[in-house]
Amino acid sequence: MIQTLYNVPEYKEELIYPAICKSMEALGIAEDMRPDLKVVIKPNLVMAKSPKFPVTTHPLVIKAVVRWLNEHGITDITLAESSGGLYNAEYMKNIYHVCGMKQLEPEVKLNMDFSAQTVNCKPGFANHSFHIISPILNADYIINICKLKTHSMTGYSGGIKNLFGTIPGLEKPQMHYRWPDLKDFSRMLLELAQTVNPDLTIIDAIDAMEGNGPTGGTSHPLHLLLAARDFYTQDYFAAGLMGLDPMEIEMIRQAVDSGLAKPDEITLKGDPVPEGLTPFQVPDTKKLDFSGVMPDFLKKPFAKIAARLFKSYPQLNPSLCVGCGKCAESCPAHIIKIENKKAKFKKKGCISCFCCQEMCPMKAISVKKAL
């Protein structure tokens, strides 16, 4: 598995484009190209947020990829994403505008086809099918361009997690409700990743996010751009750059155990791993997880006790809440109501997916432990 890594000090096209060119050459991507190829770029546009924040894929990274594609004769390029809220023209037009995607036109078509199709999964999958946005299914070639972040539910967000944005709109909370346990949810993410199966994955880690990601964390620049065909192993590698133990990230552990991720087969090309990388701050949801230091024979009984004592719940700061309703819209369990222009939470029925925290534009939702 070839993993490219290039140092990019800041978001400037003249710095990003050479790194993209070198990555494409190292991975032999030019061999995949043909003039009639229909390419779809899948970024991370989880919410309407300016590129100056480390929440979404930076438009200059996408622009550099598009420039490379154009120079290799590719003109049919579509950017397609289903963000964390609604999946319709009005909502996505605002996402494109705020996230800086409009500057990519006319070289890139910003998707306005909001249909989706059901795709059957491989035999043996827990999910028999997935409902996936049409541009992804109609593509000849998928380039997955994600943002490196910590994540309140999964612990880590990279190439695998980014593909959750191929599920249309508010069907994503339904997936959370169907698979509330982290192990099951992680298995679902891996099955979805195998179904979408992108051809190339690029990780924007020039500026990354730590803490309460994927939207409520803070900046942690790595000044790095990563690319690989094998995004499962790439996620293992990238988690290590963050100072995380990849085997403690459930979806990565499952990827290794199933043979999808092969960390022993990494061949690094490009720049060396920088010295002195500082560990990323973990989300508040992970700070009281002691299971990793428990003896094996105690882990199972401890897990049952910890599930009750240390379960995390969302907690609202009313002074920050503006009553926009994004939390209620994204809640799989429908336990959030807007009353008197403020969100009201019920503890009963909460599955601790933290979709509400993820979609809150005001950072009004924090994590509270039962104990």
SULVEN-V483335 format. One line per field, one symbol per residue. ss: DSSP state (h for helix, s for strand, l for the rest). psi: psi as a letter, one per 40 degrees, with the letter a starting at -180 (. if undefined). burial: I if it has 9 or more other C-alpha atoms within 8 Angstrom, else O. A space follows every 50 residues. Layout:
# SULVEN-V483335
ss = ???
psi = ???
burial = ???
This chain:
# SULVEN-V483335
ss = lsssssslllllhhhhhhhhhhhhhhhlhhhhlllllsssssllllllll llllllllhhhhhhhhhhhhhllllsssslllllllllhhhhhhhhhhll hhhhllllsslllllsssssllllllllssssshhhhhllssssssssss slllssslhhhhhhhhslllhhhhhhhhlllhhhhhhhhhhhhhhhllls sssssssssslllllllssslllsssssllhhhhhhhhhhhllllhhhlh hhhhhhhlllllhhhlsssslllllllllllllhhhllllhhhllhhhhh hhhhhhhhhllssssslllllllllhhhhhlllllssssllsssslllll llllhhhhhlllllsssssll
psi = hhhihhhhdighdeddddddddddddefdddeiidehhhhhhahfdihhi eeifdihhddddddddddddefeheghhhhihaebigiddddddddddee ddeeiedhhhhehfiiihhiiiheidhdiihiiddddeidhhhhhihhii hddedihbddddedeehhbeedddddddgdhdddddddddddddddgidh hhhhfdhihibfiedeaihghefihiiidgeddddddddddeeihdeehd dddddddeedhgdeehhhibiihiifhiiihiideeefheddeiideedd dddddddddehiiihhhdddhefdeddddehdefehihhffiihihdheh efdfddddeheefehahhid.
burial = IIIIIIIIOOIOIOIIIOIIIIIIIIIOIOOOIOOOIIIIIIIIIIIIIO IOOIIIIIIIIIIIIIOIIIOOIIOIIIIIIIIIIIIOOOIIOIIIIIII IOOIIOOIIIIOOIOIIOOOIOOOOOOIOIIIIIIIIOIOIIIIIIIIII IIOIIIIIIIOIIIIIIIIIOIIIIIIOIIOIOIIIIIIIIIIOOIOIII IIIIIIIIIIIIIIIIIIIIIIIIIIIIIIIIIIIIIIIIOIIIOIOIII IIIIIIOOOIIIIOOIOIIIOOOOOOIOOIOIIIIIOOOOOOOOOOOOIO OIIOOIOOIIIIIIIIIOOOIOOOIIIIOIIIOOIIIIOOOIIOIOOOOI OIOIIIIIIIOOIIIIIOIIO
